[in-house]
Amino acid sequence: MIGKLLSGGATELIKNVGGIIDNLHTSKEEKLAAELKIKDMIMGYEAEMQKQVTERWKMDMNSDSW
């Protein structure tokens, strides 16, 4: 569920940023490079969020509280 939320939000963000990049006065190569960099940043963010969720799950599983 969290993955779907993050992925859906990331997809929408990329589309919006892509629209802004398209309005800039840059070459096609520059636009592609900017879009790829943004996608890499988002993927890194999503990976970090998943790592944090996993760590929280580990801590919950190790706790004595039910």
N, C-alpha and C positions, 0 to 999 in steps of 0.2 A: 504494500500500500504506500509506504513512504517513498519507495523507488518510483512508483507511478507519479506521485505528486511532484517529486524533484524533476523527473524526466519531462513531464508535461510542462512544468514551469520553465525549465531550461529551454525546451523547444520554442516556447512562446518568446522567451527572452532573446534567443538567437534570431528569430524572425524580426523582432522589433529592432534589434541592433543592426541586423542586415539592412533593414529599410533606411536607417540613419546613414549607414555606410554608403548605400547606393546614392544618397543625396549629396554626398561629398564630391568634390572635384578631384577625383583620384583615378588612376588607371585601373583596369580590370585586375591586373596583377596585385596592385596595392590593396584593392578591396578584398581579394581572395586571401591575401596574407593577414589582413586585419581580422577577417571572419574566422580563419583557422586559429589565430591566437586567442580570440574570444572563446571559441569552442574548447580549446585546451584549458583555459582558465576555469570554465564551467565544469568540465570533467574533473579537474583537480578538486574543485569545491565539493562536487558530489561524492567523490571518493573519500574526502575528509569527513563529510557528514556521515557516511556509512561506517567509517572507522569509529566515530564517536558513538554511534548507536550500538555497535558491537561491544564497545568497552562498557557502556551502560548495562547491556544485557549480561556481560560477564560479572559485573559488580552485583547486579541483582541476583544472579544465580549463586554467588558466593555468600550472600547475606543470610542471616539466621531468621529473618523476618518472612512470614508467609503473608 
